[in-house]
Amino acid sequence: MNIQAMMKQAQKLQKEMMNSKNEIDEMEFTGKSSFVTVTIKGTKEIKEVKIDNESLDKDEIEMLEDMILVATNDAMKQVDKITEEKMGKYTQGIPGLF
């Protein structure tokens, strides 16, 4: 296989990877644990937190849901930042691999 064919194959693979990544980014995922339901985007951004508990006041539930949402997204951003810092040297400027 010559260099041009290898480059063409690498470009095709890169395009396929990006298409798959975009497809995942558009998806939604729902996790459930007891009376808590969390919905996230494929980008790992929390979209919604729901707490279903009759013993809490509605205003308390909404405030707790918002606090969980903000704290979780903040933690995920920290993970992304550290991952980029530590893994960036391996990707050598190729965004979105980790």
Secondary structure, DSSP 4 states (H G I P E B T S, - for coil): --HHHHHHHHHHHHHHHHHHHHHHHH-EEEEEETTEEEEEETTS-EEEEEE--TTS-HHHHHHHHHHHHHHHHHHHHHHHHHHHHHHHHHHTT-TT--
